[in-house]
Amino acid sequence: MSISTPFIHRPVATTLLTAALALAGGIAYTFLPVSPIPQVEFPTISVQAALPGASPETMASSVATPLERQFGRIASITPR
């Protein structure tokens, strides 16, 4: 006798048992606790650099590129 024999011989009881388990699962699902996602503010670093009278090419080569290199060495900083 296999484990499925009583379920094959009693299809009405099997159907009622399946419906009861599905109903109990649906009711239990509504009682599951749900934790809210925490509100996290990530720190932001803002850098401003000025070189009065400089052209855009000079700003890019003399100011922006060295700053980008220095910030690129810090592992936890990602550009936006």
C-alpha distances in whole Angstrom, upper triangle without the diagonal:
4,7,8,7,9,12,12,12,15,17,20,18,17,21,22,20,21,25,25,24,27,29,29,29,32,34,33,35,38,39,38,42,44,47,50,51,54,58,59,62,63,66,69,72,74,77,80,83,87,89,92,94,91,90,86,86,88,85,82,84,85,83,80,79,80,78,75,75,75,72,70,70,69,65,64,66,65,67,67
4,5,6,8,10,10,12,14,16,19,17,15,19,21,18,19,23,23,22,24,27,27,27,30,31,31,32,35,36,35,39,41,43,46,48,51,54,55,59,59,63,65,68,71,74,77,79,83,86,88,90,87,86,82,82,84,81,79,80,82,80,76,75,76,74,71,71,71,69,66,67,65,61,60,62,61,63,63
4,6,7,8,10,11,13,14,17,15,13,16,18,15,16,19,20,18,21,23,23,23,26,28,27,28,32,32,32,35,37,40,43,44,47,51,52,56,56,60,62,65,68,71,74,77,80,83,86,88,85,84,80,80,82,79,76,78,79,77,74,73,74,72,69,69,69,66,64,64,63,59,57,60,59,61,60
4,6,5,6,9,10,11,14,13,10,14,16,14,14,17,18,17,19,22,22,22,25,27,27,28,31,32,32,35,37,40,43,44,47,51,52,56,56,60,62,65,68,71,74,77,80,83,86,87,85,83,79,80,81,79,76,77,79,77,73,73,74,72,69,69,69,66,64,65,63,59,58,60,58,61,60
4,5,5,6,9,10,14,13,11,14,16,15,16,19,20,19,22,24,24,25,28,29,29,31,34,35,35,38,40,43,46,48,51,54,56,59,60,64,66,69,72,74,78,80,84,87,89,91,88,87,83,83,85,83,80,81,83,81,77,77,78,76,72,73,73,70,68,69,67,63,62,64,62,65,64
4,5,5,6,9,11,9,9,12,14,12,14,17,17,17,20,22,22,23,26,27,27,29,32,33,33,37,39,42,45,47,50,53,55,59,60,63,66,69,71,74,78,80,84,87,89,91,89,87,84,84,86,83,80,82,84,81,78,77,78,76,73,74,74,71,69,69,67,64,62,64,63,65,64
4,6,5,6,9,8,6,9,11,10,11,14,15,15,17,19,20,20,23,25,25,26,29,30,31,34,36,40,42,44,47,51,52,56,57,61,63,66,69,72,75,78,81,84,86,88,86,84,81,81,83,80,77,79,81,78,75,74,75,73,70,71,71,68,66,67,65,61,60,61,60,62,61
4,6,6,10,10,8,11,13,13,13,16,18,18,19,22,23,23,25,27,28,29,32,33,34,37,39,42,45,47,50,53,55,58,59,63,65,68,71,74,77,79,83,86,88,90,87,86,82,82,84,82,79,81,82,80,76,76,77,75,72,73,73,70,68,69,67,63,62,63,62,64,63
4,6,9,9,9,12,14,14,15,18,19,19,21,23,24,25,27,29,30,31,34,35,36,39,41,45,47,49,53,56,58,61,62,66,68,71,74,77,80,83,86,89,91,93,91,89,85,86,88,85,82,84,86,83,80,79,81,78,75,76,76,73,71,72,70,67,65,67,65,67,66
4,6,6,6,9,10,11,12,14,16,17,18,20,21,23,24,26,27,29,31,32,33,37,39,42,45,47,50,54,56,59,60,64,66,70,72,75,78,81,84,87,90,92,89,88,84,85,86,84,81,83,85,82,79,78,80,77,74,75,75,72,70,71,69,66,64,65,64,66,65
4,6,5,6,9,10,10,12,14,15,16,18,20,21,22,24,25,27,29,31,32,35,37,41,43,45,48,51,54,57,58,62,64,68,70,73,76,79,82,85,87,89,87,85,81,82,84,81,78,80,82,80,76,76,77,75,72,73,73,70,68,69,67,64,62,63,62,63,62
4,5,5,6,9,10,11,12,14,15,16,18,20,21,22,24,26,28,29,30,34,36,40,42,44,48,51,53,57,58,62,64,67,70,73,76,79,82,85,87,89,87,85,82,82,84,81,79,81,83,80,77,77,78,75,73,74,74,71,69,70,68,64,62,64,62,64,62
4,5,5,6,8,10,10,12,14,15,16,18,20,21,22,24,26,27,29,32,35,38,41,43,46,49,52,55,57,61,63,66,69,72,75,78,81,84,87,88,86,85,81,82,84,81,78,80,82,79,76,76,77,74,72,73,73,69,68,69,66,63,61,62,61,63,61
4,5,5,6,9,10,11,12,14,15,16,18,20,21,22,25,26,27,31,33,36,39,41,44,47,49,53,54,58,60,64,66,69,72,75,78,81,84,86,83,82,78,79,81,78,75,77,79,76,73,73,74,71,68,69,70,66,65,66,63,60,58,59,58,60,59
4,5,5,6,9,10,11,12,14,15,16,18,20,21,23,25,26,30,31,35,37,39,43,46,48,52,53,57,59,62,65,68,71,74,77,80,82,84,82,80,77,77,79,76,74,76,78,75,72,72,73,70,67,69,69,65,64,65,63,59,57,59,57,59,57
4,5,5,6,9,10,10,12,14,15,16,18,20,22,23,25,28,30,34,36,39,42,45,48,51,53,57,59,62,65,68,71,74,77,80,83,84,82,81,77,78,80,77,75,77,78,76,72,72,73,71,68,69,69,66,64,65,63,60,57,59,57,59,58
4,5,5,6,9,10,10,12,14,15,16,18,20,21,23,26,29,32,35,37,40,44,46,49,51,55,57,60,63,66,69,72,76,79,81,83,81,80,76,77,78,76,73,75,77,74,70,70,71,69,66,67,67,64,62,63,61,57,55,57,55,57,56
4,5,5,6,9,10,11,12,14,15,16,19,20,21,25,27,30,33,35,38,41,44,47,48,52,54,58,60,63,66,69,73,76,78,80,78,77,73,74,75,72,70,72,74,71,67,67,69,66,63,64,64,61,59,60,58,55,53,54,53,54,53
4,5,5,6,9,10,10,12,14,15,17,19,20,24,26,30,32,34,37,40,43,46,48,52,54,57,60,63,66,69,72,75,78,79,77,76,72,73,75,72,70,72,74,71,67,67,69,66,63,65,65,61,60,61,58,55,53,54,53,54,53
4,5,5,6,8,10,11,12,14,16,17,19,22,25,28,31,33,37,40,42,46,48,51,54,57,60,63,66,69,72,76,78,80,78,77,73,74,76,73,70,73,74,71,68,68,69,66,64,65,65,61,60,61,58,55,53,54,53,55,53
4,5,5,6,9,10,10,12,15,16,16,20,22,26,29,31,34,37,40,43,45,49,51,55,57,60,63,66,70,73,75,77,75,74,71,72,73,70,68,70,71,68,65,65,66,63,61,62,61,58,57,58,55,52,49,51,50,52,50
4,5,5,6,9,10,10,13,15,16,19,21,25,27,29,33,35,38,41,43,47,49,52,55,58,61,64,67,71,73,75,73,72,68,69,70,67,65,67,69,66,63,63,64,61,58,60,60,56,55,56,53,50,48,49,48,49,48
4,5,5,6,9,10,11,13,15,18,20,24,26,29,32,35,38,41,43,47,49,53,55,58,61,65,68,71,73,75,73,72,69,70,71,68,66,69,70,67,63,64,65,62,60,61,61,57,56,57,55,51,49,50,49,50,49
4,5,5,6,8,10,11,13,16,19,22,25,28,31,34,37,40,42,46,48,52,54,58,61,64,67,71,73,75,73,72,69,70,71,68,66,68,69,66,63,63,64,61,59,60,60,56,55,56,53,50,48,49,48,50,48
4,5,5,6,9,10,11,14,16,20,23,25,28,31,34,37,39,43,45,49,51,55,58,61,64,67,70,72,70,69,65,66,68,65,62,65,66,63,60,60,61,58,55,57,56,53,52,53,50,47,44,46,44,46,45
4,5,5,7,9,10,14,16,19,21,24,27,30,33,36,38,42,44,48,50,53,56,60,63,66,68,70,68,67,64,65,67,63,61,64,65,62,59,59,60,57,55,56,56,52,51,52,50,47,44,45,44,46,44
4,5,5,7,9,13,15,19,21,24,27,30,33,36,38,42,45,48,51,54,57,60,63,67,69,71,69,69,65,67,68,65,63,65,66,63,60,60,61,58,56,57,57,53,53,54,51,48,45,46,45,47,45
4,5,5,7,10,13,17,19,22,25,28,31,35,37,40,43,46,49,52,55,59,62,65,68,70,68,68,64,65,66,63,61,63,64,61,58,58,59,56,54,55,55,51,50,51,48,45,42,44,43,45,44
4,5,5,9,11,14,17,19,23,26,28,32,34,37,40,43,46,49,52,56,59,62,64,67,65,64,61,62,63,60,58,60,61,58,55,55,56,53,51,52,52,48,47,48,45,42,40,41,40,42,40
4,6,8,10,14,16,19,22,24,27,31,33,37,39,43,45,49,52,55,58,62,64,66,64,64,60,62,63,60,58,60,61,58,55,55,56,53,51,53,52,48,48,49,46,43,40,41,40,42,40
4,6,9,13,15,18,21,24,27,31,33,36,39,43,45,49,52,55,58,62,64,66,65,65,61,63,64,60,58,61,61,58,55,56,56,53,51,53,52,48,48,49,46,43,40,41,40,42,41
4,6,10,13,16,18,22,24,28,30,34,36,40,43,46,49,53,56,59,62,64,62,62,58,60,61,57,56,58,58,55,52,53,53,50,48,49,49,45,45,45,42,39,36,38,37,39,38
4,7,10,13,15,19,21,25,27,31,33,37,40,43,46,50,53,56,59,61,60,59,56,58,58,55,53,55,56,53,50,50,51,48,46,47,46,43,42,43,40,37,34,35,35,37,36
4,6,9,12,15,18,22,24,27,30,34,36,40,43,46,49,53,55,58,56,56,53,54,55,51,50,52,52,49,46,47,47,44,42,44,43,39,39,40,37,34,31,32,32,33,32
4,6,9,12,15,18,21,24,27,30,33,37,40,43,47,50,52,55,53,53,50,51,52,49,47,49,50,46,43,44,45,41,39,41,40,36,36,37,34,31,28,29,29,31,30
4,6,9,12,16,18,22,24,28,30,34,37,40,44,47,49,52,50,50,47,49,49,46,44,47,47,44,41,42,42,39,37,39,38,34,35,35,32,30,27,27,27,29,27
4,7,9,12,15,18,21,24,27,31,34,37,40,44,46,48,47,47,44,45,46,42,41,43,43,40,37,38,39,35,34,35,34,31,31,32,29,26,23,24,23,25,23
4,6,10,12,16,18,22,25,28,31,35,38,42,44,47,45,45,42,44,44,41,39,42,42,38,36,37,37,34,32,34,33,29,29,30,27,25,21,22,22,24,22
4,7,10,13,16,19,22,25,28,32,35,39,41,43,42,42,39,41,41,38,37,39,39,36,33,35,35,31,30,32,31,27,28,29,26,24,20,21,20,22,20
4,6,10,12,16,19,22,25,29,32,36,38,41,39,40,37,38,39,35,34,36,36,32,30,31,31,28,27,28,27,23,24,25,22,21,17,17,17,19,18
4,6,9,13,15,19,22,25,29,32,34,37,36,36,34,35,35,32,31,33,33,29,27,28,28,25,24,26,25,21,22,23,20,19,16,15,15,16,15
4,6,10,13,16,20,23,26,30,32,35,34,34,31,33,33,29,28,30,30,26,24,25,25,22,20,22,21,17,19,20,16,16,12,11,12,13,13
4,7,10,13,17,20,23,27,30,32,31,32,29,31,30,27,26,28,27,24,22,23,23,19,18,20,19,15,17,18,15,15,11,10,12,13,13
4,6,10,13,17,20,23,26,29,27,28,26,27,27,23,23,25,24,20,18,20,20,16,16,18,17,13,15,17,14,15,12,9,10,10,10
4,7,10,13,17,20,23,26,24,25,23,24,24,20,20,22,21,17,15,17,17,13,13,16,14,11,14,15,13,14,12,9,10,10,11
4,7,10,14,17,20,22,21,22,20,22,21,17,17,20,19,15,13,16,16,12,13,16,14,12,15,17,15,17,15,12,12,11,11
4,7,10,14,16,19,18,19,17,19,18,14,14,17,15,11,10,13,13,9,11,14,12,10,14,16,15,17,16,13,14,12,12
4,7,10,13,16,15,16,15,17,16,12,13,15,14,10,10,13,13,10,12,15,14,13,16,19,18,21,20,16,17,14,15
4,7,10,13,12,13,12,14,12,9,11,13,11,7,8,12,11,9,12,15,14,14,17,19,19,22,22,18,19,16,17
4,6,9,9,11,11,13,11,8,11,13,11,8,10,13,13,12,15,17,17,17,20,22,22,26,25,22,22,20,20
4,6,6,9,10,12,9,7,11,12,9,8,11,14,14,13,16,18,18,19,22,24,24,28,28,25,25,22,23
4,6,9,11,13,11,10,13,15,12,12,14,17,17,17,20,22,22,23,25,27,28,31,31,28,28,25,26
4,7,10,12,10,10,13,14,13,13,15,18,19,19,21,23,24,25,27,29,30,33,34,30,30,27,27
4,7,8,6,6,10,11,10,10,12,15,16,16,18,20,21,22,24,26,28,31,31,28,27,24,25
4,5,5,6,9,10,10,11,12,14,16,17,18,20,22,23,24,27,28,31,31,28,27,24,24
4,5,5,6,9,10,10,10,12,15,15,16,18,20,20,22,24,26,28,29,25,24,21,21
4,5,5,6,8,10,10,11,13,15,15,17,19,20,21,23,25,28,29,25,24,21,22
4,5,5,6,8,9,10,12,13,15,16,18,19,20,23,25,27,28,25,25,22,23
4,6,5,5,6,8,10,11,12,14,16,17,18,21,22,25,25,22,22,19,20
4,6,6,5,6,9,10,10,12,14,15,16,19,20,23,24,20,19,16,18
4,6,6,6,8,10,11,11,14,15,16,18,20,23,24,21,21,18,20
4,6,7,7,9,11,12,13,15,16,18,20,23,24,21,22,19,21
4,6,6,6,9,10,11,12,14,16,18,21,22,19,19,17,18
4,6,5,6,9,10,11,12,15,16,19,19,16,16,13,15
4,5,5,6,9,10,10,13,15,17,19,16,16,14,16
4,5,5,6,9,10,11,13,16,18,16,16,15,18
4,5,5,6,8,10,11,15,16,13,14,12,15
4,5,5,6,9,10,13,14,11,11,9,12
4,6,5,7,9,12,14,12,12,12,15
4,5,6,7,11,13,11,12,12,16
4,5,6,9,10,7,9,9,13
4,5,7,9,7,8,9,13
4,6,9,9,11,12,16
4,6,6,9,11,15
4,6,8,11,15
4,7,10,13
4,7,10
4,7
4
